[in-house]
Amino acid sequence: MKFTEKYSRIFQLLLPSPLSIALLLSLITIIVAYIFTNTGNAGDQNYLITLLEFWERGLWNNGLMVFALQMMLMLVLGHILAMSPLVSRLIDKISVYATNNARAAALVCFSTIAVALFNWGLGLIFGAIMARKIGEKAHREGIELNYPLIGAAGYSCLMVWHGGISGSSTTKVAEKGHLASLMEDILPAEKLLELPSAIPFSETVFSSMNIFASIAALILIPLLMYFLGKVSSGSNLNRLAIKEAYIHEKKTPVGAEKIDYSTFTTKIVGSIILVYLGLKVLQTPYISTFAFITPNFINLSLLGLGFFFHKNIVGFLKATEHAIGGASGILIQFPLYFGIMGIMKESGLVNMLSTLFVSNATSTSFPIFTLISAAIVNVFVPSGGGQWAIQGPIIVQAAESLQTSLPKSIMALAYGDQLTNMLQPFWALPLLGITKLKAKEILPYTLMMMLLGTVIYISALLLF
């Protein structure tokens, strides 16, 4: 692992914090827009003010702020569900099979990927808690364990999430009218009418191409972690000597407190929500297209499951307190990405980039170019939602010009966005907090996963 260890040291030296990256990217976007889109004099200070106005409008864009809240809720509600007693017991039962380093790495990786294909927030926290509990088990029982490898396995969810049913771009394009809203200031009115009202999951997440890619990832990435577990040595587990408690405070309720401590309260609320969702799905036209799966549907599902599987309101609220901190990055950084989008969209940078894409791509090569560009952008914009806001208009316009498949192009962006999450520690922050690991400890192993993932996703784009 010498090469990856050297790489991780270089990466840590060159890469500042995710917030600093967002601020630097905002500054770079302003400079680039000023240089390439300023049609006035080179020293025109008024245009600089105009660019800042574009940034401000993007920063507080109502539609995008709603999207930011949707993404925050996905992470928080997924975390709350992962901390419910039932899911916690499930993790304990699975951990029994982690009898050595290789098995533990493969088990954590497989389980985390499987859960992340359902929900990225749940997968991230599920993987983190599972890695932590396996580390504690190894510490108690004296099992030699490469704990950073196990932590990296718990982070594998972020390399498949955008191809699952909670992916940012795929859930947004499944909403009626989203594409027209996204492109309203970019494409002429007659072209807007040609855009599909919505792109259902049957054409993206549940397409043959993505099913192939997801199954390949579910099989090959855990096998890689198993191999790395075989050839790597153990690490110091003393950091886990004090076990964090995920249990609920026991107290004798008095008066109205009985509502907060009653199991009946959460079960009835959760059941009402889940039954309502079931009836809503059954009443949806063309149910086989999975068009009913939107950010709001996913979040309401997680809310219902979270209530149903928690013992009581007190337990639910305690899990919420644990979960809310992991969403702080979204709260602060998403608006910055929306500001970048405002500049790119209103200054004309989007059109310039789209022209560059079209002039250097064919209908066959465009999805590959999209994957590569999305992978690069994701290092600096570590947010699927923020990235879709910035790159989505470029992809839609270029795909329309090249007459290539828009659903395939959207999935290419999703694949590229996933890959470099293995290099960008932004989304690893909740996992690092739970496992007590550092980013530089897991990076050598996540790099290996990224290389394998590149082969998987490019193969899928070429084969389908």
KOLSE-364080 format. One record per residue: residue in three letters; x, y, z of N, C-alpha, C, O in turn. Coordinates in steps of 0.02 Angstrom, whole numbers, plus 50000, padded with zeros to 5 digits. Each point is the difference from the previous one (the first is absolute). Layout:
# residues N
ALAXYZXYZXYZXYZ...
# end
This chain:
# residues 464
MET500414993950000499595006150000500435006450000499745005450014LYS500914994049970500435005950004499785005549952499995005950018PHE499824992149920499785005049951499405003950024499985006149996THR499524990350029499395003450023500125004350061499695005250009GLU500774992650034500165004050059500335006649980499865005250028LYS500604994449922500315006249975499485004549968500015006150008TYR499544990849954499485003949966499565003650051499825005849991SER499994990750062499565003050050500345005850034499675004950018ARG500994994749993500375005550032500005006149954499905005750022ILE500214993149912499995005549952499305003149998499935006149998PHE499574989650002499305002449995499845004450060499685005249992GLN500544992850067499865003950060500375006749999499755005050027LEU500854995149943500395006149996499695005149951500015006050013LEU499704991549933499745004349947499285002050010499785005249974LEU499844990950062499285001250005499815003350066500124997050053PRO499595009049945499775003150063499344997150022499784994849974SER499895008350073499364997650025499465000749946500075004349956PRO499394991850047499465000649951499715007049996499835002349945LEU500115001250111499745006849999500485004749963499785004449962SER500874994850050500495004149965499974998749925500085004649960ILE499824989150021499934998349929499415003649969500055002749946ALA499394997350089499405003349975500125007549991499795002949950LEU500565000250098500155007149995500495001549943499915004849963LEU500604991050031500495000949945499674999149933500145003849953LEU499434991250041499664998749937499555005949982499945001849941SER499745001250109499585005949988500425005749972499805003349952LEU500794997750077500445005449977500254998649930500015004549958ILE500194989350028500244998249934499455001049948500145002449945THR499254995750071499445000849954499895007349983499875001849942ILE500175002550108499915007249988500555002649953499865003849953ILE500764994150060500565002349959499934997649928500095003849952VAL499754989750040499924997249932499435003349963500065001649941ALA499384999550093499435003349968500185007249981499795002449947TYR500585000950095500195007049986500455000349938499935004549959ILE500534990750035500475000049944499674998049934500115003249948PHE499474991550055499754997149938499305002349979499804998949943THR499835004250102499325001949981499895007550003499445002449987ASN501075001450031499945007350003500045002949930500534999949969THR498915002650006499985002849932500185007449999500065003049947GLY500044999950112500185007150004500755000850004500384995949973ASN499855009550059500715001350007500304995350052499664997850047ALA500985000949945500344995350045499985002450072499994996050047GLY500005010649963500015002650067499315002150025499955004050046ASP499534993349924499325001850017499814997450069499874994050008GLN500135010450042499844998050068499254998450008499814996150044ASN499785007049914499284998850005499844992649986499544997250029TYR500844999749926499874993049984500174995550059499684994950011LEU500835007050027500174996250060499415000250049499844994950031ILE499865011049976499415000650043499434995749973499634996850038THR500305003149896499484995949969500104992650015499534996450015LEU501105001449981500154992950015499834998450073499754994650014LEU500395010050030499844998950071499244999850010499754996550044GLU499895007449916499264999750003499764993249975499534997250029PHE500785000149917499844993249977500114995050056499604995550011TRP500975005450024500194995450055499495000450056499794994850027GLU500005011249989499515000950055499334996749982499694996750041ARG500095004449897499364997149979500034992450001499514996750020GLY501055000549960500084992750003500044997550071499734994750016LEU500605009250027500104998150070499344998650035499934995250039TRP499575009149947499364999550035499434997849954499425001650012ASN500754994949934499494997649954499504995650036500184994950030ASN499185006949967499484996650039499964992649984499984995850045GLY500015002549890499944993049981500594995950023499924994350023LEU500695008549971500604996350021500054999550076500274995150025MET499475009950011500004999550073499544994450023500154996550049VAL499305002549916499564994350015500384993549989499954995450041PHE500425004349905500394994049985500524998750054500104994250020ALA500235011150004500504999250053499674997050063500294995750032LEU499115006749985499654997350058499824992749989500044996050046GLN499765002349892499844993049985500614995550011499934994650028MET500655007749951500614996050007500214999550074500244994850022MET499685010750015500154999850071499564994850036500244996250041LEU499125003949942499544995350031500164992749982499934995650042MET500305003249896500204993249981500554997550045499984994350023LEU500525010049990500564997950043499774999150072500154995050032VAL499485009949995499794999850070499514994250012500094996250048LEU499415003049910499514994750010500314993149989499814995250034GLY500665004349919500364993749992500414998250061500034994250021HIS500285010950009500394999150061499544997850058500174995550037ILE499265007849969499524998350053499784992749994499964996450049LEU499895001449889499794993149990500554995150017499884994850030ALA500745007049952500574995550014500114999150075500264994950022MET499535010150018500104999650072499404997150037499994999850062SER499514997949902499424996950032500204993250029500464996849974PRO499215001050079500194993750032500014994049952500464995950004LEU499055003749952499974994349954500594999849953500324994849992VAL499845010949978500575000349953500654998950039500464996749975SER499585006050085500604999050041500104992650017500564997549998ARG498894999050018500054992850014500194996249937500384995150004LEU499365007049940500184996949936500755000549988500324995249978ILE499975010750036500725000949992500384995350047500514997049980ASP499255002350082500334995550048500004992849975500504996450006LYS498935001449965499964993249974500464998849941500314994849995ILE499735010149961500454999449942500724999850022500414996449972SER499765007650080500695000550023500274993550028500614999150004VAL498954996350015500224993650027500444996349949500454996250020TYR499435004849916500374996549948500675003249983500374997549958ALA499785008150074500645003449988500544997050044500215003050049THR500004990949934500464996250043500745001449986500434998050039ASN499725005349905500695001949986500015006349957499485002649981ASN501114999750005500095006449965499675000049931499635004749983ALA500494990249977499744999749932499244999449999499665003549963ARG500074992150079499274999250002499665006450024499485001949974ALA500825001350076499705006250026499975005349946499495003449992ALA501054997449970500035005149948499484998649946499635004549979ALA500334989349998499524998149948499285000750025499565002349963LEU500324995750099499325000250028499755007250007499445001549982VAL500995002850046499815007050007499875003249932499515003749991CYS500924994849962499945002949933499364997849965499635004149974PHE500244989450026499404997349967499375002850031499545002249965SER500434997650101499395002450036499895007449988499435002249990THR501115001650012499945007349992499765001849930499575004349992ILE500714992449957499805001349931499264998249990499635003749968ALA500174990650059499314997849992499515005150030499495001549971VAL500685001150089499565004950032500025006649963499495003349993ALA501104998749982500085006549966499615000349935499795005449979LEU500114988949989499604999949939499275001750015499625002149955PHE500194997150108499335002150022500005007450020499575003849978ASN500914998150064500045007050021500725001650020500314996450039TRP499965009049933500705001750012500135002150072500524998350028GLY499015005450002500105002150069499994994150048500414999650046LEU499114995949943499964994050041500624995749990500284997450048GLY499945001949889500604996049986500625002750033500404996250028LEU499685010449971500595003250030500034998750075500524998150026ILE498925002950008500004999150072499994992650019500324998050049PHE499324997949913500014992850011500714997349996500224996350044GLY500155005749903500694997749992500445002450056500444996350023ALA499465009949998500425002850054499884996450066500484998150034ILE498885000949983499854996650063500234992749997500254997450050MET499664999449893500214993049994500764999450007500254995550034ALA500125009149933500735000050006500215001050073500454996750025ARG499225008050008500155001450070499874993950044500414998250042LYS499024998649949499824994250042500464994149987500174996450046ILE500045002649892500474994649986500685001650031500354995550024GLY499855010949975500625002050032499984998850075500484997650030GLU498955004050001499924998850072500024992550016500304997950049LYS499384998149908500004992750008500714997349997500204995850040ALA500185006649910500704997749993500425002150060500434996350023HIS499445009850002500375002450059499854995750061500464998450038ARG498914999849972499804995950058500284992949995500234997250050GLU499755000049890500174993049991500724998849978500214994349990GLY500185011150003500704999449982500114997749928500504996849985ILE499035004849971500074998249929500435005249965499905006050008GLU500594991649952500435004749963499595003049942499744996349958LEU500225010250041499565003349952500345006349972500275004050038ASN499704996849896500235006149969499415004950001499605000249953TYR500355003650100499415004250011499905005349946499435001149980PRO501105002249995499905004849945499704996749938499615003049964LEU500574990750023499724996449943499254998950011499605000749953ILE500214997650108499294999050016499625006549993499445000149975GLY500875005450047499685006649993499915001849927499485002749981ALA501024995849977499955001249928499434995949970499645002449956ALA500294991450067499464995749976499325003150017499524999549962GLY500445003650097499385003350020499855006249960499435002449998TYR501085000349968499915005949958499854998349927499885004449959SER500134989150025499894997849931499325002049974499895000249939CYS499645001350106499335002049980500005006149954499575000649956LEU500915003950054500015006249961500254998949929500025004749961MET500184989150022500204998749931499454996549961500094998549941VAL499345000350090499434997049964499365004050009499514998849965TRP500485005950081499385003450021499635003349943499384999849998HIS500985003449956499665004049948499664995549949499595002349960GLY500594991350040499664995249958499434996450036499674995749971GLY500225006150092499454997150039499385004449996499985004749961ILE499524993650079499365003549994499985006650036499495003449999SER501064998650034500025006650032500505004649966500195005150029GLY500024993349910500475004249963499705006949985499425000549983SER500995004750024499755006949993499735001449930499425002249993SER500984996549956499795001849932499424995749977499535002549968THR500494991050047499474995549976499335001450034499484999549968THR500535002350096499375001650034499725006749976499395000949996LYS501065003849989499765006549977499694999649930499475002849988VAL500864993649966499724999549932499364995849998499635000249952ALA500254996050102499384996150004499415004450019499424997949994GLU500725008350028499475004650018499735003549937500395002349959LYS498964998050034499695003149942500195007549997499935003650049GLY500304998549893500155007049988500695002150021500205005749988HIS500204989850043500665002050024500465002049943500345005150004LEU499684991049942500465001549945499835006649968500455004049984ALA498924997350006499795006449970500205005850046500225005349977SER499694993850089500195005150048500755001250000500235005750004LEU500154988949990500735000450001500265003849939500505003650005MET499164995649938500265002749937499625006149976500115002349943GLU499455000550098499555005249976500365006349976499755003449955ASP500824998250074500375006049979500574998449953500415004349983ILE499624989449995500564997949957499764998049931500295002249950LEU499194993750046499744997849936499425004549978499635002650042PRO500284998349892499415003749976499364996250015500014994050013ALA499435009649986499364997150020499824993849960499744995250029GLU500405004849906499824994149959500404993950019499764994449994LYS500875006650028500414994450022499784997450068500044994150014LEU499725010450028499754997950066499414995249993499934995350039LEU499665006049911499424995749988500204993049979499624995250008GLU500985004149963500244993549976500294995850057500084994049993LEU500085009250064500284996350057499464995650031499425002050002PRO500774992150022499504995850035499765003450064500395003450034SER498984995649983499735002950061500384997250061500145003650048ALA500024990049949500384996750053500354993949970499784997349949ILE500765000550083500354994049980499934995050057500335000750052PRO499254994249941499864995350055500604995650016500464999449961PHE499514997550098500534995650022500114994149953500554997349996SER498935000749968500074994349954500515001449946500274995349970GLU499895011150016500485001849949500685001850029500495000749963THR499555000150102500645001850032500224994750050500404995649984VAL499345004850076500214995550054499864992749984500414995650014PHE499005003049956499824993149986500104998149927499694995349974SER500745008449992500194998149932500464994050001500314998650051SER499734997749894500434994149996500735001950015500354996250033MET499865009649941500695002150011500165001050074500514997650024ASN499045005850011500155001450071499924993850044500354999350049ILE499194996349933499934993750037500644996049993500254997150049PHE500035002749890500634996549988500565003150043500384996450033ALA499675010349965500535003450037499934999050075500504999050035SER498895001249990499884999350072500164993050024500304999150054ILE499504995949908500154993050019500764998849998500284996750044ALA500045006049904500734999349995500355003150060500474997150027ALA499305008949993500305003350058499874996050064500444999550042LEU498954997849964499814996350060500424993650008500094997650056ILE500154999649889500404993950002500755001450002500364997350042LEU499875007049913500725000949990500345004250054500564998650020ILE499105006650004500325004350050500094996450067500545000550029PRO498964995749996500144996050061500554994849990500384998750046LEU499674998549893500554995349986500685003550005500484997150026LEU499555009049949500625003950006500175001250073500584999250020MET498935002650021500125001350071500214993650036500405000250046TYR499314994149932500204993650029500754998749986500374997950045PHE499835003349893500704999149982500465004750040500524997850025LEU499295008549980500405004850038500044998050074500515001050033GLY498944996149993500004997650068500484994250011500284999150054LYS499804996849893500474994450003500725002250003500414997050035VAL499755008349928500715002049994500205005750047500595001750002SER498945001250035500175005550045500034997650072499724994950018SER500635009050022500104998150070499525003950045499655004649978GLY500344993650086499555003150048500235007050020500545002249983SER499035001350054500155006850023499805000950073499684995650029ASN500505010049998499865001550071499265001550009499725004349967LEU499964991950079499295000950013499865003250068499435000150024ASN501105002750007499915002950067499515006049998499705001750051ARG500235001449891499555005849994499274997950014499585004350012LEU500294989149985499324997650009499884997150070499514996650013ALA500955004850033499954997250067499365002350035499704996250039ILE500105010049947499385002650030499454999449948500025003449949LYS499504992550065499464998949952499475005550005499775001750054GLU500065001149888499475004949999499324996650007499894994649972ALA499675008450065499354997050013499495002549949499935006049989TYR499704989449982499465001749955499344997650030499544998049964ILE500435002150103499394997750034499615006150025500275005550003HIS499134993550014499575005550021499965000250077500014994950034GLU499945011149990499965001150072499374996750028499465000649972LYS500624996050085499434996850033499745004650055500375002450043LYS498984998849954499705004650048499274998150009499674997749954THR500085003350107499294998750013499605006249980500065005250033PRO499544994349914499635006049976499455002050048499704995950034VAL500165010649966499485002850043499535004149956500225003949958GLY499134995150052499505004049965500064999549924500004994549972ALA500035011349996500025000349926500644997049971500034998549941GLU500495000550102500614996949977499894992949975500404997349961LYS499044999750061499854993149978499924999749924500144994849969ILE499635010650001499945000249927500694999449969500094996449951ASP500415007250077500685000049973500344993350009500424998149959TYR499394998250094500344993650014499594994049977500214994350009SER499215006949961499574994549979500224997249933500115003749952THR499954989750044500164996749937499425000749951500115000249940PHE499295000250087499405000649958500035006349957499794999949942THR500485005550085500015006449964500394999449935499765001849947THR500864995750058500424999549939499734994849952500035000949939LYS499704993650088499754994749956499395002449960499954998649941ILE499605004950091499395002249966500175005549949499735000049944VAL500715004750075500195005349953500374997049940499865001749942GLY500624993950072500384996849946499544995949954500085000249939SER499464996250091499544995849960499565004249955499894998349942ILE499855007350085499575004449959500395002549939499744999949944ILE500885002350067500405002649945500144994649948499945001249940LEU500254992850083500194994649954499394997449962500054998449940VAL499385001150094499394997749965499795005149948499824998349944TYR500215008150074499845005349952500454999649939499765000649943LEU500894998450067500474999549944499844994049956500035000449939GLY499794994050093499824994049962499395001249956499994998149942LEU499505005250086499405001649961500165004849944499734999449945LYS500715005450068500195004849949500354996749942499895001749942VAL500564993550074500364996449947499514995949958500055000049939LEU499474996750094499524995849963499555004149954499754997549950GLN500145008950068499585004349960500385003749945499715003749960THR500964995350038500415003649951499924996849931500094993949993PRO499765010049955499974997249932500694997649978500515002950019TYR499504991849942500634997349974500504998750056500575002349999ILE499214993950051500414998850059500664996749983500495000850036SER499544995349909500614996449982500565004749981500584997849998THR499285008449987500535004849983500345003050062500505003549995PHE499234995150064500275002550064500025007650001500425003050035ALA499145000349928500005007349997499805003150067500115006050011PHE499614989950034499795002650065500595001450047499925003350051ILE500684994149931500585000950043500315006849988500325001149949THR499575003550096500265006849998500345001450067499924996150047PRO500455009549959500305001650066499495000250057500134997650055ASN499295005349931499485000450053499744993150019499874998650059PHE500054996949891499764993250014500514996350043499824996650048ILE500825004049934500534996650037500025002550072500054996150047ASN499935010549961500035002850068499404998150043500084998650059LEU499325001349911499414998050038500054992650019499784998050054SER500504997949901500104992950015500484999250059499874996150046LEU500695007649952500494999650055499705002550065500154997350054LEU499435007949942499685002650061499544994850030500014998850060GLY499584998049897499554994850024500374994150030499824997550054LEU500715000249912500404994450025500365001950065500064996050046GLY500185010249956500355002350060499555000050061500194997650054PHE499195005049938499524999850056499834992850019499994998250059PHE499874997649890499774993250014500524995850036499834996150044PHE500805004749937500524995650029500335002850063500384996450032HIS499475009849986500255002550065499504998450054499394999749989LYS500874999250071499584997950056499485005250019499424998450014ASN500795007949986499555005350022500255006749973500525000449967ILE499105004850049500185006749977500675002350029500395003349966VAL499734995050097500635001850032500594997049963500505003549986GLY499464990149996500534996849963500105003249932500565000949977PHE498895000749991500035003349933500355006750005500425001749958LEU499425002250094500315006650008500744999550017500395004149977LYS499804990950062500714999150017500404998249937500565002349990ALA499144993449968500334998249937500055006249956500505000849964THR499005003550037500015006149960500585004550023500335003149958GLU499774997450107500565004150026500674997549975500435004049983HIS499654989450014500624997049973500065001549926500555001449975ALA498894998349990500015000249927500095007049972500315000849947ILE499435004250086499965006649970500685003149986500085003949953GLY500424994450087500675002849990500314998049934500385003849970GLY499454990150006500284997749937499755003849939500294999449946ALA499175004550063499725003849944500245007249998499785003849958SER500674998050087500235007050003500355002149936499935005849979GLY500444989649990500355001749939499535001949944500135004649962ILE499304991850033499505001549949499715006950012499925003949953LEU499934997650109499695006350017500435006049980499745004949973ILE500914994650038500445005749986500244999949928500055005349968GLN500114988850005500344999849935499544999749940500185002649947PHE499234994550060499554999749942499855007049972500045000949939PRO499795004150102499875006649972500595002849961499915003649951LEU500714994850071500585002349963500024997049930500175003449951TYR499654990250043499984996849935499445003049957500065000649939PHE499395001250093499455003049963500215007049975499785002149946GLY500645001450093500275006449977500434999149939499985004149953ILE500434990650047500414998449941499564998749940500155002349944MET499314994050067499544998649945499705006549973499925000849940GLY499915003850105499715006449979500475003849954499785002849950ILE500864997350067500495003449957500064996549933499995003249948MET500094990150054500104996349938499405000449954500085000449939LYS499334999750090499395000049960499875006949970499875000549940GLU500175004750101499805006749978500555003649962499865004749962SER500774993350047500545003349964500114997149931500325003149958GLY499414990950030500094996749936500544994750000500134997049948LEU500195001950110500524994950003499734993049984500354995949970VAL499025002850049499704993549985499984998849925500174994649976ASN499625010549986499974999449928500704998949970500084996049953MET500415007550073500694999249975500254992950012500294997049955LEU499595000450104500224993350017499634994849958500304995149978SER499065006050011499604995449960500274999749929500064994649971THR500125011250001500295000249933500664996249997500144996449952LEU500265004350101500644996550004499894992550002500364996249967PHE499145001550071499844992950004499804997349931500264994949978VAL499295008749990499744997649936500554999649947500024995449960SER500425009650040500525000349948500534994650009500374998649953ASN499684998450105500524995050013499724993150015500364995750024ALA499005003249961499704993550017499554997749944499755004049960THR500154989550039499504996949955499454997150044500064999950061SER499424997749908499464997050038500244993950040499714998350052THR500824998449923500274994150034500475002050057499984997050054SER500445008049934500505001950050499745004750053500305000750053PHE499145002749933499755005050047499884997350070500205003350048PRO499484990749961499924997550069500664999050036500045001150061ILE500484996649903500664999150032500295006850021500255000750055PHE499715004349900500235006750017499625002750060500285003350043THR499074995349958499595002450056500224996950066500065003550050LEU500074989949949500254996650061500655003150024500075001550059ILE500404999449895500665002750020499935007150027500295001650052SER499335002649914499925006950023499645000250068500175003950043ALA499324991849965499644999850063500464997750057499955002550056ALA500494992849929500484997550051500465005650022500165000750059ILE500075003449893500455005650016499635005450039500255002450051VAL499164999449925499615005350033499834998050072499995004250045ASN499874989349966499804997750066500545000950053499845000650059VAL500794999549920500545001350048499925006950030500165001150059PHE499605003649901499935006950021499285001850021499895004750037VAL499634991349938499305001150019499744993350028499644996449964PRO500545002050098499834993350027499274999350020499844998650057SER499735002449894499284999750014499654998049936500045003549950GLY499604990950052499634997949941499485005149980499905001249941GLY499765001750109499505005149985500305006349971499765002749951GLY500784999750081500345006049975500294998849931499995004549957GLN500284989550032500294998449935499474999749945500115002349944TRP499314994850073499464999849950499775007149984499845001549942ALA500145002850109499795006949988500485003549952499785004049958ILE500874994550047500505003249958500064996549932499995003349948GLN500084990150052500134996449938499374997749964500024998649940GLY499425001150096499384997649969499825003849936499874996949949PRO500125009950053499835003649939500484998649942499794999749943ILE500864999550073500494998549948499854993349967500014999349939ILE499844995750103499884993349975499364999849958499984996949947VAL499495006350077499375000049964500095003349931499764997449950GLN500585008450049500085003649937500454996249952499864999649940ALA500694997550085500464996349957499684993649974500084998349942ALA499564998250101499664993849979499485001549946499914996249953GLU499745009550055499515002049950500335001649934499744998249947SER500845005250055500355001949939500304994049964499994999649939LEU500264995650100500324994049971499514994549985500184994949970GLN499195006050049499484994949990500204993450032499894994649972THR500395005850089500184994050037499514999050057499615004550016SER500404989750014499524998250053500085004550061500535000050031LEU498965003749987500035004250060500024995950064500405001550044PRO499184993249963500064995850061500694997150009500264999750056LYS500054997949890500684997250005500505005450019500464998750040SER499465007349934500455005550017499935001950073500505001550033ILE498894998349993499895001550071500334994750043500315001750051MET499644992049930500334994750038500765000649996500344998350048ALA499925004149895500725001149994500235005250051500524999250031LEU499095006149977500165004950051499974996950070500435001350042ALA499074994549969499934996750065500614995650015500255000050056TYR499984996349894500584995650010500635004050015500394998250044GLY499715007249918500595004250012499985003250069500515000450034ASP498905001949986499925003050065500174995150056500305001850050GLN499504991949941500134994950050500744998650008500254999350056LEU500105000249888500694997550001500455004050046500344997250043THR499685009449948500495003950038499775001850070500345003650036ASN499084993849984499845000250072500524996150039500105001150060MET500224994249906500514995950033500655003950012500454997650035LEU499605008449936500575004350012499825006250040500435003150032GLN498944998749968499765006150032499714998350069499494996550004PRO500825005950050499794997950068499375003550026499814998950058PHE499875005449902499435003850024499464995550030499805001050058TRP499964994149903499454995850023500234994850051499594996650031ALA501075002849978500254995250049499985002850071500124996450048LEU499725010149959500035003150066499564996650052500244998850056PRO499134999449928499604996350051500324993450018500024998150058LEU500244998249892500314993550012500635000850043500114996150046LEU500305008949938500615001150038499855001750072500364997950046GLY499095005849965499815001750068499794993950040500174999450058ILE499454996249910499754993950035500564995050011500044997050054THR500405002049897500524994950004500635002350036500424996050019LYS499655010749989500605003050030500624999049955500565000050024LEU499324999349911500554999549952500155006949971499625004750009LYS500944995749955500185006249964499964998749925500084994349978ALA499805011049984499924999349928500624996849969499944995749955LYS500665006250067500614997449970500094992550013500384996749965GLU499275000650085500054992950014499594995849951500204994449984ILE499235008249994499584996049955500145001349926499824995949958LEU500515009750025500115001849931500384994849958499824998949942PRO500704997950085500354995049959499544994449975500094997549945TYR499425000750095499554994549981499425002449956499784996549955THR499985009550059499465002749958500265001449929499624999749952LEU501035001950042500305001049934499964993649960499845000249940MET500304994150091499954993549966499294998849976499894997549944MET499625004150097499304999149980499835004549941499624998049956MET500655008150044499865004649945500264997349934499665000549949LEU500944996650051500284997349939499574994349973499884999649939LEU499904996050104499564994549979499335002749976499744997749950GLY499995007250085499375003049980500045003349932499524999749961THR501055003350023500095003149934499924994849945499675001349949VAL500634992850061499944994649951499274997849993499764998949945ILE499905000450111499304997650000499555004849962499614998049957TYR500445008550059499525004849972500155001749927499545000949961ILE501094999550021500165001149929499794994049959499765000849944SER500334993350082499794993949965499245000149989499764998249946ALA499875003850104499275000449994499795004949945499554998649960LEU500785007250038499835005049949500174997749930499655001849952LEU500884994250041500204997649934499594994149978499884999149940LEU499894996850106499644993849982499265001349984499694996149964PHE500025009350063499285001149993499855006349959499425001649989
# end
